């Protein structure tokens, strides 16, 4: 299991390719505080109002 706090899909693939371990499958299991717990494969759920507000607040630059 690998945990990145920041990065992109291609960054992970390049890191593993560099050490001779190509990535066959990569799954994002969390975005900020949102997880995939309780969400079945191939489905989605609507975000609750407080989740949208929290994501918006996290995206604003801190002064």
Buried (B, 14 or more C-beta within 10 A) or exposed (E): EEEEEEEEEEEBBEBBEEEEEEBEEEEEEEEEEBEBEEEEEEEEEEEEEEBEEBBEEEEEEEE
